[in-house]
Amino acid sequence: MWTVYNSLKTLRERVRQGYSQVEVHLKRRPDLIPRLSASVIGLMKHEQDVQTRIAALRNATAADALLLIIEKYPELKSSGVVSRLQKALADTENRLELARAYYNNIATFYNAGLERIPDIVVARIARLKEFELMSVD
């Protein structure tokens, strides 16, 4: 019985660690978007349209819209600052996707453990609850 409890407890901790990794990447993304926006605005001061669009983009979809603006203006790609920030944003998105996948995998494994015998008995006694899976935005 203790072995089952300890294995469930270890899995629960792994799920929590996976969730923490997702949070880290979610916090990093909004930090990069204003820096990328400022770089684009600085390089395109003459483009009122770009400034207006960027000012309106301050949420999670801002990254996608900002990348579309960069694609539209090739001179932005030649800027080292913009391309480094663009790469950092893409890396963050990739890491976020991997962290979500890891979380969902380990949470699924943990949740399945709560349904197995004898784990289900121990889980009910210890009042262990299932973790919700994350959707991929």
N, CA, C and O atoms as CSV, one atom per row, in Angstrom:
chain,resi,resn,atom,element,x,y,z
A,1,MET,N,N,0.823,-1.193,0.000
A,1,MET,CA,C,0.000,0.000,0.000
A,1,MET,C,C,0.867,1.256,0.000
A,1,MET,O,O,0.576,2.204,-0.728
A,2,TRP,N,N,1.932,1.273,0.811
A,2,TRP,CA,C,2.797,2.455,0.869
A,2,TRP,C,C,3.539,2.660,-0.439
A,2,TRP,O,O,3.792,3.792,-0.852
A,3,THR,N,N,3.882,1.569,-1.080
A,3,THR,CA,C,4.572,1.668,-2.365
A,3,THR,C,C,3.674,2.334,-3.400
A,3,THR,O,O,4.122,3.183,-4.170
A,4,VAL,N,N,2.415,1.946,-3.410
A,4,VAL,CA,C,1.452,2.536,-4.339
A,4,VAL,C,C,1.296,4.020,-4.040
A,4,VAL,O,O,1.331,4.848,-4.950
A,5,TYR,N,N,1.124,4.357,-2.766
A,5,TYR,CA,C,0.961,5.758,-2.377
A,5,TYR,C,C,2.187,6.577,-2.787
A,5,TYR,O,O,2.050,7.666,-3.346
A,6,ASN,N,N,3.369,6.059,-2.513
A,6,ASN,CA,C,4.593,6.791,-2.849
A,6,ASN,C,C,4.754,6.976,-4.353
A,6,ASN,O,O,5.216,8.025,-4.802
A,7,SER,N,N,4.382,5.975,-5.127
A,7,SER,CA,C,4.493,6.133,-6.584
A,7,SER,C,C,3.491,7.171,-7.097
A,7,SER,O,O,3.816,7.954,-7.990
A,8,LEU,N,N,2.282,7.183,-6.540
A,8,LEU,CA,C,1.297,8.200,-6.926
A,8,LEU,C,C,1.759,9.594,-6.503
A,8,LEU,O,O,1.580,10.570,-7.231
A,9,LYS,N,N,2.349,9.667,-5.330
A,9,LYS,CA,C,2.853,10.955,-4.836
A,9,LYS,C,C,3.986,11.468,-5.731
A,9,LYS,O,O,4.050,12.661,-6.028
A,10,THR,N,N,4.870,10.577,-6.158
A,10,THR,CA,C,5.963,10.956,-7.059
A,10,THR,C,C,5.413,11.439,-8.396
A,10,THR,O,O,5.875,12.444,-8.937
A,11,LEU,N,N,4.434,10.725,-8.923
A,11,LEU,CA,C,3.809,11.142,-10.181
A,11,LEU,C,C,3.119,12.496,-10.033
A,11,LEU,O,O,3.201,13.344,-10.921
A,12,ARG,N,N,2.441,12.690,-8.908
A,12,ARG,CA,C,1.759,13.966,-8.668
A,12,ARG,C,C,2.767,15.114,-8.673
A,12,ARG,O,O,2.488,16.184,-9.214
A,13,GLU,N,N,3.924,14.899,-8.080
A,13,GLU,CA,C,4.961,15.930,-8.056
A,13,GLU,C,C,5.490,16.208,-9.466
A,13,GLU,O,O,5.779,17.355,-9.805
A,14,ARG,N,N,5.612,15.179,-10.272
A,14,ARG,CA,C,6.056,15.375,-11.661
A,14,ARG,C,C,5.036,16.191,-12.454
A,14,ARG,O,O,5.408,17.031,-13.273
A,15,VAL,N,N,3.764,15.942,-12.208
A,15,VAL,CA,C,2.721,16.717,-12.882
A,15,VAL,C,C,2.840,18.183,-12.476
A,15,VAL,O,O,2.750,19.070,-13.325
A,16,ARG,N,N,3.038,18.437,-11.213
A,16,ARG,CA,C,3.182,19.819,-10.731
A,16,ARG,C,C,4.419,20.493,-11.331
A,16,ARG,O,O,4.383,21.676,-11.669
A,17,GLN,N,N,5.501,19.745,-11.460
A,17,GLN,CA,C,6.705,20.296,-12.086
A,17,GLN,C,C,6.451,20.618,-13.556
A,17,GLN,O,O,6.908,21.644,-14.061
A,18,GLY,N,N,5.731,19.748,-14.228
A,18,GLY,CA,C,5.380,20.003,-15.624
A,18,GLY,C,C,4.539,21.259,-15.767
A,18,GLY,O,O,4.738,22.042,-16.696
A,19,TYR,N,N,3.600,21.452,-14.848
A,19,TYR,CA,C,2.762,22.646,-14.860
A,19,TYR,C,C,3.612,23.895,-14.645
A,19,TYR,O,O,3.390,24.922,-15.285
A,20,SER,N,N,4.579,23.800,-13.746
A,20,SER,CA,C,5.474,24.932,-13.484
A,20,SER,C,C,6.263,25.315,-14.730
A,20,SER,O,O,6.472,26.500,-14.992
A,21,GLN,N,N,6.699,24.327,-15.494
A,21,GLN,CA,C,7.436,24.614,-16.725
A,21,GLN,C,C,6.556,25.360,-17.726
A,21,GLN,O,O,7.025,26.272,-18.408
A,22,VAL,N,N,5.304,24.982,-17.815
A,22,VAL,CA,C,4.381,25.690,-18.706
A,22,VAL,C,C,4.248,27.137,-18.247
A,22,VAL,O,O,4.279,28.051,-19.071
A,23,GLU,N,N,4.101,27.355,-16.947
A,23,GLU,CA,C,3.980,28.715,-16.415
A,23,GLU,C,C,5.206,29.560,-16.727
A,23,GLU,O,O,5.079,30.736,-17.069
A,24,VAL,N,N,6.386,28.975,-16.613
A,24,VAL,CA,C,7.625,29.702,-16.909
A,24,VAL,C,C,7.599,30.229,-18.341
A,24,VAL,O,O,7.922,31.392,-18.584
A,25,HIS,N,N,7.218,29.382,-19.279
A,25,HIS,CA,C,7.208,29.792,-20.683
A,25,HIS,C,C,6.068,30.760,-20.982
A,25,HIS,O,O,6.209,31.639,-21.832
A,26,LEU,N,N,4.951,30.607,-20.296
A,26,LEU,CA,C,3.851,31.554,-20.483
A,26,LEU,C,C,4.238,32.945,-19.993
A,26,LEU,O,O,3.798,33.945,-20.561
A,27,LYS,N,N,5.051,33.020,-18.951
A,27,LYS,CA,C,5.511,34.320,-18.441
A,27,LYS,C,C,6.580,34.927,-19.338
A,27,LYS,O,O,6.684,36.149,-19.435
A,28,ARG,N,N,7.369,34.094,-19.988
A,28,ARG,CA,C,8.444,34.590,-20.842
A,28,ARG,C,C,7.887,35.224,-22.122
A,28,ARG,O,O,8.418,36.225,-22.605
A,29,ARG,N,N,6.837,34.649,-22.658
A,29,ARG,CA,C,6.272,35.130,-23.923
A,29,ARG,C,C,5.839,36.596,-23.849
A,29,ARG,O,O,6.224,37.372,-24.723
A,30,PRO,N,N,5.058,37.010,-22.849
A,30,PRO,CA,C,4.655,38.420,-22.809
A,30,PRO,C,C,5.832,39.379,-22.607
A,30,PRO,O,O,5.743,40.551,-22.973
A,31,ASP,N,N,6.917,38.896,-22.036
A,31,ASP,CA,C,8.093,39.743,-21.872
A,31,ASP,C,C,8.771,40.011,-23.213
A,31,ASP,O,O,9.343,41.082,-23.417
A,32,LEU,N,N,8.711,39.052,-24.120
A,32,LEU,CA,C,9.368,39.205,-25.422
A,32,LEU,C,C,8.566,40.074,-26.386
A,32,LEU,O,O,9.145,40.806,-27.189
A,33,ILE,N,N,7.251,40.000,-26.313
A,33,ILE,CA,C,6.408,40.708,-27.282
A,33,ILE,C,C,6.621,42.223,-27.230
A,33,ILE,O,O,6.775,42.830,-28.289
A,34,PRO,N,N,6.638,42.868,-26.058
A,34,PRO,CA,C,6.887,44.319,-26.047
A,34,PRO,C,C,8.277,44.687,-26.583
A,34,PRO,O,O,8.435,45.714,-27.243
A,35,ARG,N,N,9.275,43.855,-26.301
A,35,ARG,CA,C,10.623,44.135,-26.808
A,35,ARG,C,C,10.651,44.037,-28.326
A,35,ARG,O,O,11.264,44.867,-28.997
A,36,LEU,N,N,9.992,43.031,-28.858
A,36,LEU,CA,C,9.927,42.873,-30.311
A,36,LEU,C,C,9.133,44.022,-30.926
A,36,LEU,O,O,9.514,44.561,-31.965
A,37,SER,N,N,8.037,44.391,-30.285
A,37,SER,CA,C,7.224,45.513,-30.764
A,37,SER,C,C,8.027,46.803,-30.788
A,37,SER,O,O,7.979,47.550,-31.766
A,38,ALA,N,N,8.762,47.068,-29.719
A,38,ALA,CA,C,9.563,48.293,-29.638
A,38,ALA,C,C,10.626,48.316,-30.731
A,38,ALA,O,O,10.892,49.366,-31.316
A,39,SER,N,N,11.227,47.177,-31.005
A,39,SER,CA,C,12.243,47.110,-32.062
A,39,SER,C,C,11.634,47.393,-33.425
A,39,SER,O,O,12.205,48.128,-34.230
A,40,VAL,N,N,10.479,46.811,-33.676
A,40,VAL,CA,C,9.808,47.027,-34.959
A,40,VAL,C,C,9.401,48.488,-35.095
A,40,VAL,O,O,9.589,49.084,-36.156
A,41,ILE,N,N,8.852,49.067,-34.049
A,41,ILE,CA,C,8.438,50.476,-34.091
A,41,ILE,C,C,9.650,51.367,-34.322
A,41,ILE,O,O,9.597,52.304,-35.119
A,42,GLY,N,N,10.739,51.073,-33.624
A,42,GLY,CA,C,11.951,51.876,-33.788
A,42,GLY,C,C,12.485,51.847,-35.207
A,42,GLY,O,O,12.990,52.854,-35.702
A,43,LEU,N,N,12.380,50.716,-35.857
A,43,LEU,CA,C,12.879,50.593,-37.227
A,43,LEU,C,C,11.906,51.144,-38.266
A,43,LEU,O,O,12.297,51.425,-39.399
A,44,MET,N,N,10.653,51.298,-37.884
A,44,MET,CA,C,9.637,51.703,-38.854
A,44,MET,C,C,8.869,52.936,-38.382
A,44,MET,O,O,7.647,52.992,-38.514
A,45,LYS,N,N,9.568,53.912,-37.841
A,45,LYS,CA,C,8.894,55.105,-37.326
A,45,LYS,C,C,8.039,55.789,-38.389
A,45,LYS,O,O,7.031,56.422,-38.074
A,46,HIS,N,N,8.444,55.659,-39.633
A,46,HIS,CA,C,7.720,56.314,-40.720
A,46,HIS,C,C,6.426,55.586,-41.085
A,46,HIS,O,O,5.618,56.119,-41.846
A,47,GLU,N,N,6.224,54.423,-40.575
A,47,GLU,CA,C,5.044,53.637,-40.929
A,47,GLU,C,C,3.982,53.742,-39.833
A,47,GLU,O,O,3.990,52.964,-38.879
A,48,GLN,N,N,3.086,54.686,-39.972
A,48,GLN,CA,C,2.029,54.889,-38.983
A,48,GLN,C,C,1.146,53.654,-38.861
A,48,GLN,O,O,0.699,53.313,-37.766
A,49,ASP,N,N,0.894,52.985,-39.979
A,49,ASP,CA,C,0.055,51.791,-39.989
A,49,ASP,C,C,0.644,50.705,-39.094
A,49,ASP,O,O,-0.079,50.064,-38.332
A,50,VAL,N,N,1.937,50.502,-39.186
A,50,VAL,CA,C,2.600,49.485,-38.374
A,50,VAL,C,C,2.500,49.850,-36.898
A,50,VAL,O,O,2.202,48.994,-36.065
A,51,GLN,N,N,2.746,51.115,-36.572
A,51,GLN,CA,C,2.676,51.542,-35.174
A,51,GLN,C,C,1.276,51.341,-34.603
A,51,GLN,O,O,1.118,50.894,-33.467
A,52,THR,N,N,0.279,51.669,-35.389
A,52,THR,CA,C,-1.099,51.509,-34.930
A,52,THR,C,C,-1.425,50.042,-34.680
A,52,THR,O,O,-2.042,49.705,-33.669
A,53,ARG,N,N,-1.016,49.176,-35.589
A,53,ARG,CA,C,-1.276,47.742,-35.420
A,53,ARG,C,C,-0.558,47.183,-34.199
A,53,ARG,O,O,-1.134,46.422,-33.422
A,54,ILE,N,N,0.691,47.562,-34.041
A,54,ILE,CA,C,1.470,47.024,-32.926
A,54,ILE,C,C,0.905,47.504,-31.596
A,54,ILE,O,O,0.857,46.740,-30.632
A,55,ALA,N,N,0.480,48.750,-31.534
A,55,ALA,CA,C,-0.082,49.276,-30.289
A,55,ALA,C,C,-1.325,48.500,-29.871
A,55,ALA,O,O,-1.609,48.373,-28.680
A,56,ALA,N,N,-2.064,47.985,-30.843
A,56,ALA,CA,C,-3.284,47.243,-30.549
A,56,ALA,C,C,-3.018,45.788,-30.175
A,56,ALA,O,O,-3.932,45.082,-29.749
A,57,LEU,N,N,-1.793,45.339,-30.328
A,57,LEU,CA,C,-1.471,43.925,-30.131
A,57,LEU,C,C,-0.769,43.707,-28.799
A,57,LEU,O,O,0.457,43.792,-28.737
A,58,ARG,N,N,-1.490,43.437,-27.764
A,58,ARG,CA,C,-0.870,43.229,-26.461
A,58,ARG,C,C,-1.340,41.958,-25.768
A,58,ARG,O,O,-1.174,41.828,-24.555
A,59,ASN,N,N,-1.916,41.026,-26.497
A,59,ASN,CA,C,-2.376,39.791,-25.871
A,59,ASN,C,C,-1.667,38.589,-26.478
A,59,ASN,O,O,-0.688,38.752,-27.206
A,60,ALA,N,N,-2.141,37.401,-26.193
A,60,ALA,CA,C,-1.471,36.175,-26.640
A,60,ALA,C,C,-1.413,36.070,-28.160
A,60,ALA,O,O,-0.476,35.478,-28.695
A,61,THR,N,N,-2.389,36.629,-28.863
A,61,THR,CA,C,-2.364,36.566,-30.320
A,61,THR,C,C,-1.467,37.644,-30.900
A,61,THR,O,O,-1.246,37.680,-32.111
A,62,ALA,N,N,-0.954,38.511,-30.063
A,62,ALA,CA,C,-0.072,39.572,-30.537
A,62,ALA,C,C,1.154,39.009,-31.218
A,62,ALA,O,O,1.618,39.564,-32.214
A,63,ALA,N,N,1.677,37.936,-30.709
A,63,ALA,CA,C,2.882,37.339,-31.294
A,63,ALA,C,C,2.633,36.954,-32.743
A,63,ALA,O,O,3.458,37.248,-33.608
A,64,ASP,N,N,1.517,36.305,-33.024
A,64,ASP,CA,C,1.205,35.894,-34.393
A,64,ASP,C,C,1.033,37.105,-35.308
A,64,ASP,O,O,1.559,37.130,-36.421
A,65,ALA,N,N,0.296,38.103,-34.835
A,65,ALA,CA,C,0.068,39.291,-35.648
A,65,ALA,C,C,1.370,40.051,-35.882
A,65,ALA,O,O,1.603,40.572,-36.974
A,66,LEU,N,N,2.204,40.113,-34.874
A,66,LEU,CA,C,3.487,40.799,-34.998
A,66,LEU,C,C,4.389,40.094,-36.003
A,66,LEU,O,O,5.081,40.742,-36.788
A,67,LEU,N,N,4.378,38.779,-35.974
A,67,LEU,CA,C,5.178,38.016,-36.940
A,67,LEU,C,C,4.675,38.243,-38.367
A,67,LEU,O,O,5.466,38.251,-39.310
A,68,LEU,N,N,3.368,38.428,-38.526
A,68,LEU,CA,C,2.822,38.736,-39.853
A,68,LEU,C,C,3.303,40.096,-40.344
A,68,LEU,O,O,3.607,40.259,-41.525
A,69,ILE,N,N,3.372,41.066,-39.445
A,69,ILE,CA,C,3.877,42.392,-39.815
A,69,ILE,C,C,5.335,42.294,-40.246
A,69,ILE,O,O,5.739,42.904,-41.236
A,70,ILE,N,N,6.115,41.530,-39.507
A,70,ILE,CA,C,7.534,41.366,-39.845
A,70,ILE,C,C,7.677,40.713,-41.214
A,70,ILE,O,O,8.556,41.084,-41.992
A,71,GLU,N,N,6.819,39.747,-41.508
A,71,GLU,CA,C,6.854,39.096,-42.818
A,71,GLU,C,C,6.512,40.089,-43.935
A,71,GLU,O,O,7.057,40.004,-45.035
A,72,LYS,N,N,5.615,41.021,-43.647
A,72,LYS,CA,C,5.159,41.978,-44.656
A,72,LYS,C,C,6.249,42.990,-45.019
A,72,LYS,O,O,6.278,43.496,-46.140
A,73,TYR,N,N,7.136,43.283,-44.080
A,73,TYR,CA,C,8.183,44.276,-44.297
A,73,TYR,C,C,9.552,43.604,-44.243
A,73,TYR,O,O,10.103,43.419,-43.158
A,74,PRO,N,N,10.104,43.236,-45.392
A,74,PRO,CA,C,11.375,42.496,-45.440
A,74,PRO,C,C,12.540,43.224,-44.776
A,74,PRO,O,O,13.462,42.582,-44.273
A,75,GLU,N,N,12.511,44.559,-44.770
A,75,GLU,CA,C,13.622,45.295,-44.151
A,75,GLU,C,C,13.718,45.032,-42.650
A,75,GLU,O,O,14.779,45.216,-42.054
A,76,LEU,N,N,12.629,44.607,-42.044
A,76,LEU,CA,C,12.662,44.268,-40.621
A,76,LEU,C,C,13.453,42.991,-40.376
A,76,LEU,O,O,14.135,42.851,-39.360
A,77,LYS,N,N,13.353,42.065,-41.319
A,77,LYS,CA,C,14.070,40.793,-41.172
A,77,LYS,C,C,15.578,41.003,-41.156
A,77,LYS,O,O,16.313,40.250,-40.518
A,78,SER,N,N,16.032,42.035,-41.866
A,78,SER,CA,C,17.472,42.271,-41.941
A,78,SER,C,C,18.027,42.853,-40.643
A,78,SER,O,O,19.242,42.877,-40.446
A,79,SER,N,N,17.158,43.317,-39.767
A,79,SER,CA,C,17.615,43.852,-38.479
A,79,SER,C,C,17.998,42.700,-37.559
A,79,SER,O,O,17.207,41.785,-37.329
A,80,GLY,N,N,19.207,42.755,-37.043
A,80,GLY,CA,C,19.679,41.701,-36.137
A,80,GLY,C,C,18.848,41.609,-34.877
A,80,GLY,O,O,18.569,40.515,-34.387
A,81,VAL,N,N,18.451,42.766,-34.348
A,81,VAL,CA,C,17.667,42.784,-33.107
A,81,VAL,C,C,16.325,42.102,-33.324
A,81,VAL,O,O,15.905,41.261,-32.529
A,82,VAL,N,N,15.660,42.472,-34.406
A,82,VAL,CA,C,14.342,41.900,-34.684
A,82,VAL,C,C,14.451,40.400,-34.917
A,82,VAL,O,O,13.642,39.629,-34.400
A,83,SER,N,N,15.460,39.978,-35.703
A,83,SER,CA,C,15.546,38.535,-35.953
A,83,SER,C,C,15.917,37.757,-34.703
A,83,SER,O,O,15.455,36.629,-34.530
A,84,ARG,N,N,16.739,38.325,-33.826
A,84,ARG,CA,C,17.051,37.626,-32.562
A,84,ARG,C,C,15.809,37.514,-31.680
A,84,ARG,O,O,15.546,36.462,-31.096
A,85,LEU,N,N,15.053,38.599,-31.588
A,85,LEU,CA,C,13.829,38.559,-30.786
A,85,LEU,C,C,12.792,37.635,-31.414
A,85,LEU,O,O,12.073,36.930,-30.706
A,86,GLN,N,N,12.716,37.640,-32.732
A,86,GLN,CA,C,11.783,36.753,-33.429
A,86,GLN,C,C,12.154,35.296,-33.154
A,86,GLN,O,O,11.279,34.464,-32.915
A,87,LYS,N,N,13.441,34.993,-33.189
A,87,LYS,CA,C,13.903,33.632,-32.903
A,87,LYS,C,C,13.615,33.267,-31.446
A,87,LYS,O,O,13.196,32.147,-31.157
A,88,ALA,N,N,13.841,34.213,-30.529
A,88,ALA,CA,C,13.566,33.956,-29.112
A,88,ALA,C,C,12.086,33.677,-28.893
A,88,ALA,O,O,11.725,32.807,-28.100
A,89,LEU,N,N,11.233,34.414,-29.593
A,89,LEU,CA,C,9.790,34.200,-29.476
A,89,LEU,C,C,9.404,32.831,-30.035
A,89,LEU,O,O,8.600,32.118,-29.435
A,90,ALA,N,N,9.973,32.467,-31.176
A,90,ALA,CA,C,9.692,31.147,-31.759
A,90,ALA,C,C,10.196,30.038,-30.842
A,90,ALA,O,O,9.519,29.025,-30.662
A,91,ASP,N,N,11.378,30.223,-30.260
A,91,ASP,CA,C,11.913,29.233,-29.314
A,91,ASP,C,C,11.004,29.087,-28.099
A,91,ASP,O,O,10.758,27.979,-27.623
A,92,THR,N,N,10.510,30.217,-27.607
A,92,THR,CA,C,9.606,30.183,-26.457
A,92,THR,C,C,8.330,29.429,-26.796
A,92,THR,O,O,7.849,28.628,-25.994
A,93,GLU,N,N,7.778,29.680,-27.978
A,93,GLU,CA,C,6.564,28.979,-28.396
A,93,GLU,C,C,6.820,27.477,-28.505
A,93,GLU,O,O,5.980,26.673,-28.102
A,94,ASN,N,N,7.973,27.099,-29.047
A,94,ASN,CA,C,8.312,25.673,-29.158
A,94,ASN,C,C,8.473,25.039,-27.781
A,94,ASN,O,O,7.988,23.933,-27.539
A,95,ARG,N,N,9.150,25.738,-26.886
A,95,ARG,CA,C,9.337,25.213,-25.526
A,95,ARG,C,C,8.004,25.097,-24.797
A,95,ARG,O,O,7.773,24.148,-24.048
A,96,LEU,N,N,7.137,26.068,-25.027
A,96,LEU,CA,C,5.810,26.035,-24.414
A,96,LEU,C,C,5.025,24.826,-24.912
A,96,LEU,O,O,4.362,24.142,-24.133
A,97,GLU,N,N,5.105,24.574,-26.200
A,97,GLU,CA,C,4.419,23.409,-26.773
A,97,GLU,C,C,4.959,22.107,-26.177
A,97,GLU,O,O,4.188,21.208,-25.840
A,98,LEU,N,N,6.280,22.011,-26.049
A,98,LEU,CA,C,6.884,20.813,-25.453
A,98,LEU,C,C,6.506,20.665,-23.981
A,98,LEU,O,O,6.233,19.559,-23.516
A,99,ALA,N,N,6.491,21.777,-23.250
A,99,ALA,CA,C,6.133,21.727,-21.827
A,99,ALA,C,C,4.682,21.291,-21.653
A,99,ALA,O,O,4.373,20.505,-20.757
A,100,ARG,N,N,3.790,21.798,-22.505
A,100,ARG,CA,C,2.382,21.382,-22.441
A,100,ARG,C,C,2.239,19.898,-22.752
A,100,ARG,O,O,1.489,19.183,-22.087
A,101,ALA,N,N,2.965,19.443,-23.766
A,101,ALA,CA,C,2.903,18.023,-24.139
A,101,ALA,C,C,3.404,17.154,-22.992
A,101,ALA,O,O,2.799,16.127,-22.684
A,102,TYR,N,N,4.509,17.557,-22.353
A,102,TYR,CA,C,5.037,16.795,-21.211
A,102,TYR,C,C,4.008,16.772,-20.084
A,102,TYR,O,O,3.724,15.716,-19.518
A,103,TYR,N,N,3.453,17.940,-19.762
A,103,TYR,CA,C,2.453,18.014,-18.693
A,103,TYR,C,C,1.281,17.085,-19.002
A,103,TYR,O,O,0.869,16.300,-18.149
A,104,ASN,N,N,0.745,17.172,-20.218
A,104,ASN,CA,C,-0.404,16.338,-20.580
A,104,ASN,C,C,-0.073,14.857,-20.524
A,104,ASN,O,O,-0.899,14.052,-20.092
A,105,ASN,N,N,1.131,14.487,-20.957
A,105,ASN,CA,C,1.529,13.076,-20.904
A,105,ASN,C,C,1.620,12.570,-19.472
A,105,ASN,O,O,1.073,11.516,-19.148
A,106,ILE,N,N,2.302,13.310,-18.622
A,106,ILE,CA,C,2.492,12.847,-17.243
A,106,ILE,C,C,1.172,12.921,-16.470
A,106,ILE,O,O,0.905,12.071,-15.620
A,107,ALA,N,N,0.343,13.936,-16.761
A,107,ALA,CA,C,-0.962,14.035,-16.098
A,107,ALA,C,C,-1.867,12.882,-16.525
A,107,ALA,O,O,-2.601,12.337,-15.701
A,108,THR,N,N,-1.822,12.507,-17.792
A,108,THR,CA,C,-2.609,11.371,-18.279
A,108,THR,C,C,-2.161,10.084,-17.603
A,108,THR,O,O,-2.989,9.270,-17.194
A,109,PHE,N,N,-0.856,9.903,-17.488
A,109,PHE,CA,C,-0.310,8.719,-16.829
A,109,PHE,C,C,-0.740,8.676,-15.357
A,109,PHE,O,O,-1.139,7.627,-14.851
A,110,TYR,N,N,-0.657,9.820,-14.678
A,110,TYR,CA,C,-1.080,9.919,-13.276
A,110,TYR,C,C,-2.577,9.633,-13.153
A,110,TYR,O,O,-2.993,8.839,-12.310
A,111,ASN,N,N,-3.381,10.280,-13.992
A,111,ASN,CA,C,-4.835,10.090,-13.939
A,111,ASN,C,C,-5.218,8.631,-14.183
A,111,ASN,O,O,-6.129,8.108,-13.541
A,112,ALA,N,N,-4.525,7.985,-15.103
A,112,ALA,CA,C,-4.791,6.563,-15.365
A,112,ALA,C,C,-4.449,5.726,-14.138
A,112,ALA,O,O,-5.128,4.742,-13.846
A,113,GLY,N,N,-3.401,6.113,-13.425
A,113,GLY,CA,C,-3.021,5.408,-12.197
A,113,GLY,C,C,-4.102,5.482,-11.138
A,113,GLY,O,O,-4.275,4.551,-10.351
A,114,LEU,N,N,-4.825,6.582,-11.118
A,114,LEU,CA,C,-5.902,6.736,-10.134
A,114,LEU,C,C,-7.069,5.796,-10.416
A,114,LEU,O,O,-7.934,5.608,-9.560
A,115,GLU,N,N,-7.099,5.214,-11.593
A,115,GLU,CA,C,-8.182,4.311,-11.993
A,115,GLU,C,C,-7.819,2.835,-11.844
A,115,GLU,O,O,-8.697,1.975,-11.905
A,116,ARG,N,N,-6.530,2.534,-11.649
A,116,ARG,CA,C,-6.079,1.135,-11.585
A,116,ARG,C,C,-6.233,0.570,-10.173
A,116,ARG,O,O,-6.174,1.292,-9.179
A,117,ILE,N,N,-6.427,-0.722,-10.125
A,117,ILE,CA,C,-6.432,-1.434,-8.846
A,117,ILE,C,C,-5.001,-1.879,-8.589
A,117,ILE,O,O,-4.402,-2.421,-9.518
A,118,PRO,N,N,-4.421,-1.712,-7.466
A,118,PRO,CA,C,-4.938,-1.234,-6.187
A,118,PRO,C,C,-4.793,0.273,-6.008
A,118,PRO,O,O,-5.173,0.810,-4.968
A,119,ASP,N,N,-4.243,0.968,-7.019
A,119,ASP,CA,C,-4.005,2.409,-6.891
A,119,ASP,C,C,-5.277,3.184,-6.568
A,119,ASP,O,O,-5.240,4.154,-5.810
A,120,ILE,N,N,-6.396,2.761,-7.138
A,120,ILE,CA,C,-7.657,3.474,-6.936
A,120,ILE,C,C,-8.060,3.490,-5.457
A,120,ILE,O,O,-8.598,4.481,-4.963
A,121,VAL,N,N,-7.798,2.399,-4.769
A,121,VAL,CA,C,-8.128,2.315,-3.338
A,121,VAL,C,C,-7.282,3.317,-2.555
A,121,VAL,O,O,-7.799,4.074,-1.734
A,122,VAL,N,N,-5.994,3.311,-2.817
A,122,VAL,CA,C,-5.074,4.230,-2.129
A,122,VAL,C,C,-5.411,5.677,-2.486
A,122,VAL,O,O,-5.401,6.548,-1.616
A,123,ALA,N,N,-5.708,5.936,-3.754
A,123,ALA,CA,C,-6.033,7.289,-4.203
A,123,ALA,C,C,-7.279,7.822,-3.502
A,123,ALA,O,O,-7.336,8.996,-3.137
A,124,ARG,N,N,-8.264,6.969,-3.317
A,124,ARG,CA,C,-9.487,7.410,-2.632
A,124,ARG,C,C,-9.236,7.673,-1.156
A,124,ARG,O,O,-9.744,8.647,-0.599
A,125,ILE,N,N,-8.453,6.805,-0.519
A,125,ILE,CA,C,-8.129,7.012,0.898
A,125,ILE,C,C,-7.344,8.310,1.071
A,125,ILE,O,O,-7.599,9.076,2.000
A,126,ALA,N,N,-6.385,8.555,0.170
A,126,ALA,CA,C,-5.544,9.753,0.251
A,126,ALA,C,C,-6.213,10.978,-0.377
A,126,ALA,O,O,-5.651,12.072,-0.364
A,127,ARG,N,N,-7.414,10.788,-0.924
A,127,ARG,CA,C,-8.181,11.863,-1.563
A,127,ARG,C,C,-7.392,12.550,-2.681
A,127,ARG,O,O,-7.401,13.774,-2.809
A,128,LEU,N,N,-6.720,11.742,-3.472
A,128,LEU,CA,C,-5.975,12.266,-4.614
A,128,LEU,C,C,-6.947,12.544,-5.752
A,128,LEU,O,O,-7.828,11.733,-6.035
A,129,LYS,N,N,-6.788,13.662,-6.388
A,129,LYS,CA,C,-7.686,14.092,-7.467
A,129,LYS,C,C,-6.960,14.061,-8.805
A,129,LYS,O,O,-5.734,14.153,-8.872
A,130,GLU,N,N,-7.745,13.931,-9.864
A,130,GLU,CA,C,-7.190,13.976,-11.217
A,130,GLU,C,C,-6.751,15.399,-11.555
A,130,GLU,O,O,-7.269,16.374,-11.012
A,131,PHE,N,N,-5.786,15.489,-12.461
A,131,PHE,CA,C,-5.361,16.776,-12.998
A,131,PHE,C,C,-6.056,16.995,-14.331
A,131,PHE,O,O,-6.222,16.059,-15.114
A,132,GLU,N,N,-6.464,18.237,-14.589
A,132,GLU,CA,C,-7.046,18.572,-15.886
A,132,GLU,C,C,-5.929,18.692,-16.908
A,132,GLU,O,O,-4.829,19.150,-16.599
A,133,LEU,N,N,-6.228,18.277,-18.120
A,133,LEU,CA,C,-5.257,18.405,-19.201
A,133,LEU,C,C,-5.337,19.807,-19.793
A,133,LEU,O,O,-6.377,20.462,-19.734
A,134,MET,N,N,-4.232,20.253,-20.359
A,134,MET,CA,C,-4.176,21.578,-20.980
A,134,MET,C,C,-4.543,21.465,-22.444
A,134,MET,O,O,-4.171,20.511,-23.126
A,135,SER,N,N,-5.278,22.454,-22.911
A,135,SER,CA,C,-5.555,22.501,-24.343
A,135,SER,C,C,-4.395,23.212,-25.022
A,135,SER,O,O,-3.724,24.053,-24.425
A,136,VAL,N,N,-4.178,22.861,-26.265
A,136,VAL,CA,C,-3.117,23.506,-27.027
A,136,VAL,C,C,-3.752,24.662,-27.772
A,136,VAL,O,O,-4.552,24.464,-28.685
A,137,ASP,N,N,-3.384,25.882,-27.371
A,137,ASP,CA,C,-3.979,27.100,-27.964
A,137,ASP,C,C,-3.469,27.365,-29.341
A,137,ASP,O,O,-3.870,28.345,-29.969
